[in-house]
């Protein structure tokens, strides 16, 4: 199973950088025929996780993947399946 991982810790303060990182990772994973995209917003207060999930719900991005889930064993990780 091919996995692409993006860690959002370095860009967590800037909405534009978060959006660019998510979009780039989605396009890289979809174009590279990856099975899974692992987005790591970290545990924290959950604000960044909610922001990422809201971005993934946008219609032009949600067309690229089958489903999204927050890892049950690690709340600081979002899994996007293609």
Secondary structure, DSSP 8 states (H G I E B T S, - for coil): --EEEEE-GGGTT-HHHHHHHHHHHHHHHHHTT-SEEEEE--STTSHHHHHHHHHHTSHHHHTT-SEEEE-TT-TT-EEEE-
